Amino acid sequence: MAVSLAERPPTKSVQQYIDEAPVWPDGTALKRAPMTAMQWRIWSLATAGKFFEGLVVFMTGVALPLISRDFSLTTFQSSVISASTLFGILIGATLLGGLSDVFGRKRMFIAEMVIFVVFLALLTWSPGFLVMTIALFGIGLALGCDYPTAHVVISESVPSNGRGPLVLGAFAFQAVGAIAGAGLGIVIMETHPQADAWRWMYAAAIAPALLVIFGRLYISESAHWLAAKGRFVEAETEARKLLKREPQYPKQINLTAHTHEADHHKLHVSVLFKAKNLRATLLASVPWFLQDLGTYGIGIFTPVILAAALGAASKSQSIADVLHNATLAAKGTILLDMLLLVGVLFAILLVERAGRISLQIAGFIGCAVGLGLAAYGLTLSEPNKTLLLFAGFMLFNFMTNLGPNAQTYLLAGEVFPVSIRGYGAGFAASFAKIGAVMTAFFFPILMHSIGTQTLLWLLVITSLLGAVVTWALRIDTRGDISTVGLVSPQV
């Protein structure tokens, strides 16, 4: 005979079951809960969104000279192309990312990748500037949805003591995607040296994206989200799927109906600015905005900055020279982007020991030092000029992914209560991408009007400001995040 939820003795929360270390039948007790096959599947599929973001956003920098020549773009149109995906991320993070709090994590996890594939196919077919802009914006919508959704899907599926490294491990695929995008561009330009080589660059991502859609159909829904909606029986079923292992542990899952887990909010932006959520909203949003000003500016326009600083920009418009210059830029991008990957690997190793806040503050300061070195290098003569410029950018790339570029993403998915976590993280990502869009659109204009050196000194100031804001608003999110919002937020 079935037993009603009210008749069963309350036991544990979702996160307590996820964190519980198994004791096997022979009495062997493990120190921590090992990841199940479903948990690894969810994590691996969540890495795809960050990979595709790095691939598309940074590959656009490689492809832009070809696109400009193919469509005879003006300077203004080139700026729009550079900013379109980032503007889509800005809109998508709030409008779509928050929907995971309404329709569920799994549904939006699938929907975002479907949207991505549709607009990616449109991009490869684009007959001109207008359609290309729409397609890149649509791709951005999907990637914007992925910012909060992928983070939350991981955070609500894995043990607390491994959450930081696992989320940052997924985030590392942004750098992997950036490197892969540049490498893919090189291979395609060398094997297909034509003006339309950019179409094949984007087309190469369609098949992998379709495989990701298929994989996401077969994951479990977030038991955290179901419990937050008061759907405890369904939450127990999905928790069993998530924690299925051989031999099975735990044998039974009976969830406690904590009042905070069944908390219901009407999803309106005002909920993020209520007294109990305001600190979290500011911490998740403002440092991320300041970080994006520098990261996307340096990331997208490194080849342009180096060319302008070293006087190597070519005025030739022949297809051979355009392809040659684009290939050299892609190779330089790979070299510098390797430091992004090294930085996030160090973040993975240190995040649980040093903490999110400490790494974010140290990273912001390190970014300021790197940009300061690059700015000072511009006042010197060769070879010191080139040496300091490259050293500064390499230090910046390492420190941004050790600190703010990685930690802002991690914190945004942890500082909010379960019931508004997707919406809060989406708002933070959207607010941050205002900085990215501003950078993508205005960076070339500012380089021309105020000069590269002045622009770099301004980014030094924004980096230091990021460190100050992080320290002032600090919240420690290590451990069980199912109770975030119920306790004092200060470290």
C-alpha positions in Angstrom: 0.0 0.0 0.0 1.4 3.4 -0.9 2.4 5.7 1.9 1.6 9.4 1.6 4.3 12.0 2.0 2.7 13.3 5.2 2.9 9.7 6.8 6.6 9.2 6.1 9.2 10.3 8.6 11.2 13.3 7.4 14.8 12.5 6.7 17.2 14.5 4.6 17.4 17.3 2.0 18.4 16.8 -1.6 21.9 18.1 -1.0 22.4 15.9 2.1 21.7 12.8 0.0 24.0 14.0 -2.8 26.8 14.7 -0.2 26.3 11.5 1.8 29.4 9.3 1.6 28.5 5.6 1.0 29.1 2.8 3.4 29.3 -0.4 1.4 27.8 -3.7 2.6 31.2 -4.9 3.8 31.4 -1.9 6.2 33.8 0.1 4.0 33.2 3.8 4.6 34.3 6.3 1.9 35.5 9.8 2.9 33.4 11.5 0.2 30.6 10.7 -2.2 32.0 9.4 -5.5 30.4 10.8 -8.7 27.8 8.6 -10.4 27.6 8.0 -14.1 24.6 10.4 -14.3 26.5 13.1 -12.5 29.4 12.8 -14.9 27.0 12.8 -17.9 25.4 16.0 -16.7 28.8 17.7 -16.1 30.2 16.7 -19.5 27.1 17.9 -21.4 27.2 21.2 -19.4 30.7 21.9 -20.6 29.4 22.1 -24.2 27.8 25.5 -23.7 31.0 27.1 -22.5 33.0 25.4 -25.3 30.6 26.7 -28.0 30.7 30.2 -26.5 34.5 30.3 -26.7 34.4 28.8 -30.1 31.9 31.2 -31.6 32.9 34.4 -29.9 36.6 34.2 -30.4 36.4 32.5 -33.8 34.4 35.5 -34.9 37.6 37.6 -34.3 39.5 35.2 -36.6 36.8 35.1 -39.2 35.9 38.9 -39.2 38.5 39.9 -41.8 37.1 37.3 -44.2 33.5 38.3 -43.5 34.4 42.0 -44.0 35.9 41.2 -47.4 33.2 38.8 -48.4 30.4 41.3 -47.6 32.3 44.5 -48.1 31.5 45.7 -44.5 32.0 49.2 -43.2 33.8 49.8 -39.9 30.4 50.3 -38.2 29.1 47.0 -39.6 32.2 45.2 -38.5 31.6 46.6 -34.9 28.0 45.4 -35.0 29.1 41.9 -36.1 31.7 41.8 -33.2 29.0 42.8 -30.7 26.0 40.9 -31.9 26.7 37.6 -30.2 27.6 39.3 -26.9 24.4 41.4 -27.1 22.4 38.2 -27.6 24.1 36.7 -24.5 23.1 39.9 -22.6 19.4 39.5 -23.5 19.3 35.7 -23.4 20.8 35.4 -19.9 17.9 37.2 -18.4 15.0 36.4 -20.7 15.8 32.7 -21.2 18.1 31.8 -18.3 15.5 32.7 -15.7 13.0 30.3 -17.4 14.8 27.4 -15.8 13.2 28.5 -12.5 9.8 28.2 -14.2 9.9 25.3 -16.6 12.8 23.3 -15.1 16.5 23.0 -15.6 16.3 20.1 -18.0 13.8 21.6 -20.5 15.8 24.8 -20.8 19.1 22.8 -21.0 17.7 21.2 -24.1 15.9 24.2 -25.6 19.0 26.5 -25.5 21.0 24.0 -27.6 18.1 23.7 -30.1 18.1 27.5 -30.5 21.9 27.5 -30.9 21.8 24.9 -33.7 19.0 26.7 -35.6 20.8 30.1 -35.6 24.2 28.5 -36.3 22.7 26.9 -39.4 21.3 30.3 -40.4 24.7 31.9 -39.9 26.4 29.5 -42.3 23.8 30.3 -44.9 23.8 34.1 -44.4 23.6 36.0 -47.7 24.5 39.3 -46.2 25.1 41.6 -43.2 21.5 41.7 -41.9 20.9 38.0 -41.7 24.4 37.4 -40.2 23.6 39.9 -37.5 20.3 38.2 -36.7 22.0 34.8 -36.7 24.8 35.9 -34.4 22.3 37.6 -32.0 20.2 34.3 -32.0 23.4 32.3 -31.1 24.0 34.8 -28.3 20.5 34.2 -27.0 21.2 30.5 -26.7 24.6 31.0 -25.1 23.1 33.6 -22.7 20.5 31.0 -21.6 23.4 28.6 -21.0 25.2 30.9 -18.6 22.9 30.3 -15.6 21.3 27.1 -16.7 24.5 25.0 -17.2 26.0 26.4 -13.9 22.8 25.6 -12.0 22.5 22.1 -13.5 26.0 21.3 -12.3 25.7 23.0 -8.9 22.5 21.1 -8.1 23.7 17.7 -9.2 27.2 17.3 -7.6 28.6 16.9 -4.1 29.3 20.2 -2.2 32.9 19.5 -1.7 33.5 19.1 -5.4 31.2 21.8 -6.7 33.7 24.5 -7.2 36.3 22.5 -9.1 33.5 20.9 -11.3 31.9 24.2 -12.2 35.2 25.7 -13.0 36.2 22.6 -14.9 33.2 23.2 -17.1 34.0 26.9 -17.4 37.5 25.9 -18.5 36.0 24.8 -21.8 35.4 28.4 -22.7 39.2 28.7 -23.1 39.3 25.2 -24.8 36.6 26.5 -27.2 38.6 29.7 -27.9 41.7 27.7 -28.7 39.8 25.2 -30.8 38.1 28.1 -32.7 41.4 29.7 -33.6 42.9 26.3 -34.5 39.8 25.4 -36.6 40.1 28.7 -38.4 43.8 28.0 -39.2 43.0 24.5 -40.6 40.0 25.7 -42.7 41.9 28.7 -44.1 44.8 26.5 -45.1 42.7 23.8 -46.7 40.1 26.1 -48.2 41.8 29.4 -49.0 38.7 31.3 -50.2 36.8 34.3 -48.9 33.9 32.1 -47.8 36.1 30.0 -45.5 34.4 31.6 -42.5 31.2 29.7 -43.4 33.0 26.3 -43.0 34.3 27.5 -39.6 30.9 27.9 -38.2 29.4 24.9 -40.0 31.9 22.6 -38.3 30.1 23.2 -35.0 26.7 22.0 -36.1 27.2 18.2 -35.9 28.8 18.3 -32.3 25.9 20.6 -31.2 23.3 18.1 -32.5 25.0 15.3 -30.4 24.8 17.5 -27.3 21.1 17.9 -27.8 20.7 14.2 -28.0 22.7 13.6 -24.9 20.7 16.2 -22.9 17.5 14.4 -23.6 18.7 11.6 -21.2 19.6 13.4 -18.0 17.7 13.6 -14.8 15.8 16.8 -13.8 17.1 18.8 -10.8 15.7 17.3 -7.6 16.6 20.6 -6.0 14.3 22.5 -8.4 11.5 19.9 -8.0 11.7 20.2 -4.2 11.7 24.0 -4.5 8.4 23.7 -6.4 6.9 21.4 -3.6 7.0 18.3 -6.0 8.8 16.0 -3.5 7.7 12.7 -4.9 9.1 13.6 -8.3 12.2 15.0 -6.7 12.8 11.6 -5.0 12.4 9.8 -8.3 14.9 12.1 -10.1 17.3 12.0 -7.1 17.3 8.2 -7.5 18.2 8.5 -11.2 21.0 10.9 -10.3 22.5 8.7 -7.5 22.1 5.4 -9.3 25.3 3.4 -8.7 26.5 -0.2 -8.2 26.1 -1.2 -5.5 23.2 1.1 -4.9 23.6 3.8 -2.2 21.5 5.2 -0.7 18.9 2.5 -0.7 16.0 4.8 0.1 15.5 8.5 -0.6 12.8 10.2 1.5 13.1 14.0 1.2 12.5 16.4 4.0 10.0 19.1 3.1 12.0 22.0 4.3 10.1 25.3 4.1 13.0 27.0 2.3 13.0 24.3 -0.4 9.4 24.9 -1.1 9.8 28.6 -1.3 7.9 30.2 -4.2 8.7 33.6 -5.7 7.1 35.4 -8.5 9.9 36.0 -11.0 10.2 39.7 -11.3 13.4 41.6 -11.3 12.4 43.3 -8.0 12.9 40.0 -6.1 16.6 40.4 -6.7 16.7 43.8 -5.0 14.8 42.9 -1.9 16.9 43.3 1.3 17.7 39.7 1.7 18.9 39.3 -1.9 20.5 42.7 -2.6 24.0 41.9 -1.5 24.0 38.7 -3.5 22.7 40.5 -6.6 25.4 43.2 -6.4 28.2 40.7 -5.7 27.2 38.6 -8.6 26.7 41.4 -11.1 29.0 44.4 -10.5 32.4 42.6 -10.4 31.4 40.5 -13.4 30.5 43.6 -15.3 33.9 45.1 -14.5 35.7 41.9 -15.4 34.0 41.6 -18.8 35.2 45.1 -19.7 38.8 43.9 -19.7 38.4 40.2 -20.6 36.4 40.6 -23.8 38.4 43.7 -24.8 41.7 42.0 -24.5 40.4 38.6 -25.7 38.7 39.8 -28.9 41.0 42.6 -29.9 44.5 41.2 -28.9 45.6 40.9 -32.6 44.3 44.4 -33.3 46.1 45.8 -30.2 49.3 44.1 -31.1 49.1 45.2 -34.7 48.4 48.8 -33.7 51.1 48.9 -31.1 53.8 47.2 -33.2 52.9 48.9 -36.5 52.2 45.6 -38.3 48.7 46.2 -39.6 48.4 45.4 -43.3 46.4 47.6 -45.6 46.3 45.0 -48.4 42.8 43.7 -49.5 43.9 40.8 -51.6 42.4 37.5 -50.5 45.8 35.9 -50.1 47.0 38.7 -47.8 43.7 38.7 -45.8 44.0 34.9 -45.3 47.7 35.3 -44.4 47.1 38.0 -41.8 44.1 36.2 -40.3 46.1 33.0 -39.9 48.9 34.8 -38.2 46.4 36.5 -35.9 44.9 33.1 -35.1 48.3 31.6 -34.2 49.0 34.5 -31.9 45.6 34.1 -30.3 46.2 30.4 -29.6 49.5 31.3 -27.8 47.9 33.9 -25.5 44.7 31.9 -25.0 46.8 29.0 -23.6 47.3 31.2 -20.5 43.5 31.4 -20.1 43.5 27.6 -19.9 46.4 27.5 -17.4 44.8 30.1 -15.3 41.5 28.2 -14.9 43.4 25.0 -14.2 45.0 26.7 -11.2 41.6 28.1 -10.2 40.3 24.5 -10.1 43.1 23.4 -7.9 42.8 26.4 -5.5 39.1 27.3 -5.3 38.1 25.1 -2.3 41.4 25.9 -0.4 41.7 29.6 -1.0 38.0 30.3 -1.6 36.1 32.2 -4.3 36.5 35.6 -2.9 40.2 35.5 -2.2 40.9 34.3 -5.8 38.6 36.9 -7.3 40.4 39.7 -5.4 43.8 38.4 -6.2 42.9 37.9 -9.8 41.6 41.4 -10.3 44.8 42.8 -8.8 46.9 40.5 -11.1 44.9 41.7 -14.1 45.7 45.3 -13.2 49.4 44.5 -12.9 49.4 42.8 -16.3 47.5 45.6 -18.1 49.8 48.1 -16.3 52.9 46.3 -17.7 51.4 46.3 -21.2 50.6 50.0 -21.0 54.0 50.9 -19.6 55.6 48.8 -22.4 54.1 51.0 -25.0 56.4 53.9 -23.8 59.6 51.9 -24.4 61.6 51.1 -27.5 62.1 47.7 -29.0 62.8 45.0 -28.0 61.5 45.9 -24.5 58.3 47.2 -25.9 57.3 43.9 -27.4 58.5 41.9 -24.4 56.5 43.9 -21.9 53.4 44.0 -24.1 53.3 40.2 -24.5 54.3 39.6 -20.8 51.5 41.9 -19.7 48.8 40.2 -21.8 50.0 36.8 -20.8 49.8 37.8 -17.1 46.4 39.3 -17.7 45.0 36.1 -19.3 46.4 33.9 -16.5 45.1 36.1 -13.7 41.7 36.7 -15.2 40.9 33.0 -15.4 42.5 32.3 -12.1 40.3 35.0 -10.6 37.4 37.1 -11.9 36.6 35.5 -15.2 36.2 32.1 -13.5 35.0 33.1 -10.0 32.3 35.6 -11.1 30.7 32.8 -13.1 31.0 30.4 -10.1 29.7 32.9 -7.5 26.7 33.9 -9.6 25.3 30.4 -9.5 25.8 30.0 -5.8 24.8 33.2 -4.0 21.1 33.0 -4.6 18.4 30.9 -3.0 17.3 27.8 -5.0 14.0 29.1 -6.1 15.5 32.2 -7.8 19.0 30.8 -8.6 18.5 30.6 -12.3 16.9 34.0 -12.6 19.6 35.6 -10.3 22.5 34.0 -12.2 20.9 35.0 -15.5 20.5 38.6 -14.4 24.1 38.7 -13.3 25.3 37.3 -16.6 23.1 39.7 -18.5 24.3 42.7 -16.5 27.9 41.6 -17.0 27.5 41.3 -20.8 26.6 45.0 -20.9 30.3 45.5 -20.3 31.2 42.9 -22.9 29.0 44.6 -25.6 30.3 48.0 -24.7 33.9 46.6 -25.1 33.2 44.9 -28.4 31.5 47.9 -29.9 33.6 50.8 -28.5 37.0 49.3 -28.1 38.2 50.0 -31.7 36.7 53.5 -31.6 38.4 54.3 -28.2 41.8 52.9 -29.5 41.6 55.3 -32.3 40.4 58.3 -30.3 42.3 58.1 -27.0 45.0 55.7 -27.9 45.9 52.1 -26.9 47.9 53.2 -23.8 45.2 55.3 -22.3 42.7 52.6 -22.9 44.8 50.1 -21.1 45.3 52.4 -18.1 41.5 52.8 -17.9 41.2 49.0 -17.7 43.8 49.0 -14.9 41.4 51.2 -12.9 38.4 49.0 -13.6 40.3 45.9 -12.5 41.3 47.5 -9.2 37.7 48.7 -8.7 36.6 45.1 -9.2 38.9 44.0 -6.3 37.5 46.7 -4.0 33.8 45.8 -4.8 34.4 42.1 -4.3 36.0 42.7 -0.9 33.2 45.0 0.2 30.4 42.6 -0.8 32.1 39.3 0.0 29.9 36.2 0.6 31.4 32.8 1.4 29.5 30.1 -0.7 31.6 27.1 0.0 29.7 24.0 1.3 25.9 23.2 1.0 24.3 26.0 -1.1 20.7 24.7 -0.5 20.6 27.0 2.5 21.9 30.1 0.8 19.7 33.1 1.7 18.8 31.7 5.1 21.9 32.8 6.9 24.1 35.9 7.3 25.9 36.3 4.0 29.1 37.8 5.2 32.3 35.9 5.4 
